Amino acid sequence: MYGLIVKLTVVPGKRDEMIAILKESAADMPGCLSYVVAKDSADENVVWVTEVWDSAASHDASLSLPSVTRSIPRIKPMLSNFDKIAVTTPVWGVGLPSAQSK
């Protein structure tokens, strides 16, 4: 499995709109096992996205999906900063398939 944690800092007043676009663009992504969008408790301009994929290749392929490519021009004006916090190797999670030991 492949995991990714990103921090999106949006321009003031646009967090809910950003969340709506993320929810819309993330629907029906092959290989996506979990896609969690969360509001930061302390900063009203921050959105956290935690993703789990069956593979890095599935994640990379998702960036070419029409739903994702259509969302990019809508997201860019609202995004003031994008931080890839961590790339992870998920080993367990409620609802996730069992990870194979490697």
C-alpha positions as CSV (number, residue, x, y, z in Angstrom):
1,M,0.0,0.0,0.0
2,Y,0.9,3.6,-0.5
3,G,0.0,6.5,1.7
4,L,0.2,10.2,1.4
5,I,-0.5,13.1,3.8
6,V,-0.8,16.6,2.4
7,K,-1.6,20.0,4.0
8,L,-3.5,22.4,1.8
9,T,-3.5,26.1,2.9
10,V,-6.3,28.0,1.2
11,V,-6.9,31.7,0.8
12,P,-9.2,33.1,3.6
13,G,-12.8,32.2,3.2
14,K,-12.3,29.4,0.7
15,R,-11.9,26.3,2.8
16,D,-15.4,25.0,2.4
17,E,-15.3,25.5,-1.3
18,M,-12.0,23.7,-1.5
19,I,-13.4,20.8,0.5
20,A,-16.4,20.5,-1.9
21,I,-14.1,20.4,-4.9
22,L,-11.9,17.8,-3.3
23,K,-14.9,15.6,-2.5
24,E,-16.2,15.9,-6.0
25,S,-12.9,15.2,-7.7
26,A,-12.1,12.2,-5.5
27,A,-15.1,10.2,-6.4
28,D,-14.5,7.0,-8.3
29,M,-10.7,6.8,-8.2
30,P,-9.5,3.3,-9.0
31,G,-7.1,1.9,-6.4
32,C,-8.0,4.5,-3.8
33,L,-8.7,2.6,-0.5
34,S,-9.2,5.7,1.7
35,Y,-9.4,9.4,1.0
36,V,-10.0,11.5,4.1
37,V,-10.5,15.3,4.0
38,A,-10.3,17.1,7.3
39,K,-10.5,20.7,8.6
40,D,-7.6,21.8,10.7
41,S,-8.9,22.5,14.2
42,A,-6.6,25.5,14.8
43,D,-6.3,27.1,11.4
44,E,-9.5,28.0,9.5
45,N,-7.5,28.1,6.2
46,V,-6.0,24.6,6.4
47,V,-7.3,21.4,4.9
48,W,-5.6,18.0,5.5
49,V,-5.9,15.1,3.1
50,T,-4.9,11.6,4.1
51,E,-4.8,9.1,1.3
52,V,-4.3,5.3,1.1
53,W,-3.9,3.6,-2.2
54,D,-3.3,0.1,-3.3
55,S,0.0,1.3,-5.0
56,A,1.9,4.4,-5.9
57,A,1.1,3.7,-9.5
58,S,-2.7,4.0,-8.8
59,H,-2.1,7.3,-7.1
60,D,0.0,8.6,-10.0
61,A,-2.6,7.4,-12.5
62,S,-5.4,9.2,-10.6
63,L,-3.7,12.6,-11.4
64,S,-4.8,12.0,-15.0
65,L,-8.4,11.2,-14.3
66,P,-10.9,13.7,-15.9
67,S,-12.4,14.5,-12.5
68,V,-9.0,15.4,-11.2
69,T,-7.8,17.4,-14.2
70,R,-11.0,19.4,-14.3
71,S,-10.6,20.3,-10.7
72,I,-7.1,21.7,-11.0
73,P,-8.0,25.1,-12.6
74,R,-10.7,25.5,-9.9
75,I,-8.3,24.7,-7.1
76,K,-5.2,26.7,-8.1
77,P,-6.7,30.2,-7.4
78,M,-7.8,29.1,-3.9
79,L,-4.5,27.4,-2.9
80,S,-1.9,29.5,-1.2
81,N,0.3,26.6,-0.2
82,F,0.6,22.9,-0.8
83,D,2.8,20.8,1.5
84,K,3.5,17.1,1.0
85,I,3.9,16.2,4.7
86,A,4.6,12.5,4.3
87,V,4.7,9.6,2.0
88,T,3.8,6.5,4.1
89,T,3.5,2.7,3.8
90,P,0.2,1.9,5.6
91,V,0.3,-1.4,7.5
92,W,-3.2,-1.5,9.0
93,G,-6.4,0.5,9.2
94,V,-10.1,0.0,9.9
95,G,-11.7,-1.0,6.6
96,L,-8.4,-1.4,4.7
97,P,-7.2,-4.7,3.3
98,S,-4.5,-6.4,5.3
99,A,-1.1,-5.2,4.2
100,Q,1.3,-7.9,3.1
101,S,4.7,-8.0,4.9
102,K,7.6,-7.2,2.6
